[in-house]
């Protein structure tokens, strides 16, 4: 198998290629720019999602093959048929277009996620934010970098703020009463709306915000929403865990990330996790 640096170079190139495909649909310059929207389990899917997915999978498989790797992509994922699939030790977990609603509504907050997971944890990640023309990448233990067409620089999360001064990123679409109650009762009340998990995490590693909370309701975010952004954040010095402090697990058969998840610059991570659990308990009893 190639080493991770070589694999990362391939994934970065594919990330830029996927970004160009998405931008061509977003700006109406694709051969057939008609963005027909279909719904799959209440989530919108467009021809852009499918085109980017095919491109990423074909390029990865052509370059790296199927011997060493399994592939889980949002657009091609089939729910397991009740039989537990033996999970391969190395798996690519891909979201060709994270933030499809934002893509359709033209907010600019959409991203490409490409992560390589070994066993249950990410070891390599690429997150591209096409409209910002930025690509974020990380290898486990090697730090986080942002690449533009001019070159790349290392990134670190923010530090030395008071808990009240932290800025919390909130979703535009995935909201419910429990989440609203939680957000209203946390000690940090600066809120910033950003779509797509990839864009949210990019906002934290660019030091424009400090915390993001995901709380599953009837549905939960999936492995492909979280795997690449998680490594980008943690390699930049942040933390990303369940409220009880346990790490996220990927490629375990259930692709849902249930429960409360907290991503932060790491400074008050444990305090905020405990606080979130306390506030939710209050909500259940109110």
Secondary structure as UniProt FT lines:
FT   HELIX           4..26
FT   TURN            27..28
FT   TURN            31..32
FT   STRAND          37..40
FT   TURN            41..42
FT   STRAND          43..46
FT   HELIX           47..64
FT   STRAND          70..73
FT   TURN            74..76
FT   STRAND          90..98
FT   HELIX           100..105
FT   STRAND          111..118
FT   TURN            119..120
FT   STRAND          121..129
FT   HELIX           130..132
FT   STRAND          134..139
FT   TURN            140..141
FT   STRAND          144..148
FT   TURN            149..150
FT   STRAND          151..155
FT   HELIX           163..165
FT   STRAND          167..170
FT   HELIX           177..185
FT   STRAND          190..193
FT   HELIX           197..205
FT   TURN            206..207
FT   STRAND          211..215
FT   STRAND          221..222
FT   HELIX           223..235
FT   TURN            236..237
FT   STRAND          239..242
FT   TURN            243..244
FT   STRAND          256..257
FT   STRAND          260..264
FT   TURN            267..268
FT   HELIX           269..285
//
